Amino acid sequence: MNSLLGRRIIMAHLPTPVHFLPRLSGELGISLFVKRDDLTESVASGNKLRKMEYLLFDARERGADTLVTCGGVQSNHCRAVAWVAARAGLRSVLLLRGEAPRTLEGNLLVDRLLGAEVRFHSAQEFQDIDAVQAAVCDRLRSEGRHPCWIPMGGSNAVGALGYVRMVQELSDADLQFDHIYCAMGSGGTYAGLWIGVRHFQRAERLHAIAVCDDAAYFTAELARIRREFRSRFGWTVDLSGAEAGMDDGHVGIGYALNTGEELRRMIQYARTEGLVLDPVYTLKAFLGMTDHIQRGVIQPGERVLFVHTGGHYGLFPKHGELAGALDGGAASGG
Ligand SMILES: Cc1ncc(COP(=O)(O)O)c(C=O)c1O
């Protein structure tokens, strides 16, 4: 495993810091720390850059000159791919789910700024994204380019190595916790953390709070990543028991949708501790964690590490709802 962890192209500012949050710790009755993976880079901030270090190494080995990936219109992953491509002198093609929005903002604005070729596909077309990407890659090859397909969220065995490496940072810094929490959107971050905790023989309990889909979907995704580790690297990784750490009870009113109460709590965390979460991923994960405190999954006084996986550009398309919550007026949103 250690040799696999070296197969990366350095792009992120690592190790990211771990901050203790004294006031929220007091309020919640635990010792709360945050792993600042929102600080991996400025424009490419967040968890996706850790995965992309490994995925770029892999793409380079395959002789790629164009990175092709997919995601939602406000995908943080697509933004990271667009940045990595620009930084490495490659081109990027982003297949985005949905219609072109009238306003160019948030992640999409940054994608365009970085020169990504952006193509919009209907939800129906997206159901067979493999066929869409195959056609796009064929077209690129016919133009003399060398595309490399990167799956949604960068969540495959190669990308997951980024979060195995994050666990190594904790061991190198001699930091120990009782629990580690992260948001789960495509499963690669959690898979990497799980493999890392086993590999570095650590004792933390891992928890992944789903922001979309359900536990059955993520169980299948983890099984896929596990198979890929075997076929790609000849490694048998132990993901048994990982399902127990997944909680799909905090998706709320839907992916990327927030109630006014959720946004008010996001504002409260920002004001109490300067902990600015993003509304789509880290806010829901954080609310899941506070629910676990109430339900006794986390015992009073335990040491908890919350992985801040970034996503701040997702704040900007929410400016209307946030303005309502800031004024104390929003009851619920969508
Ligand atoms: C900000 C942010 N946090 C967390 C996640 C979840 O990570 P993963 O897709 O590896 O489950 C994502 C992406 O889906 C994200 O953009």
PDBQT file of the ligand as one rigid body, heavy atoms in Angstrom, charges set to zero:
ROOT
HETATM    1  C1  LIG A 401     -17.697  19.239  -0.702  1.00  0.00    +0.000 C 
HETATM    2  C2  LIG A 401     -17.875  17.766  -0.800  1.00  0.00    +0.000 A 
HETATM    3  N1  LIG A 401     -17.863  17.040   0.322  1.00  0.00    +0.000 NA
HETATM    4  C3  LIG A 401     -18.043  15.712   0.306  1.00  0.00    +0.000 A 
HETATM    5  C4  LIG A 401     -18.256  15.038  -0.877  1.00  0.00    +0.000 A 
HETATM    6  C5  LIG A 401     -18.478  13.574  -0.829  1.00  0.00    +0.000 C 
HETATM    7  O1  LIG A 401     -17.335  12.858  -1.214  1.00  0.00    +0.000 OA
HETATM    8  P1  LIG A 401     -17.489  11.494  -1.997  1.00  0.00    +0.000 P 
HETATM    9  O2  LIG A 401     -18.024  11.840  -3.356  1.00  0.00    +0.000 OA
HETATM   10  O3  LIG A 401     -16.112  10.964  -2.060  1.00  0.00    +0.000 OA
HETATM   11  O4  LIG A 401     -18.421  10.640  -1.244  1.00  0.00    +0.000 OA
HETATM   12  C6  LIG A 401     -18.273  15.757  -2.088  1.00  0.00    +0.000 A 
HETATM   13  C7  LIG A 401     -18.535  15.121  -3.386  1.00  0.00    +0.000 C 
HETATM   14  O5  LIG A 401     -19.434  14.380  -3.632  1.00  0.00    +0.000 OA
HETATM   15  C8  LIG A 401     -18.072  17.150  -2.051  1.00  0.00    +0.000 A 
HETATM   16  O6  LIG A 401     -18.068  17.881  -3.168  1.00  0.00    +0.000 OA
ENDROOT
TORSDOF 0
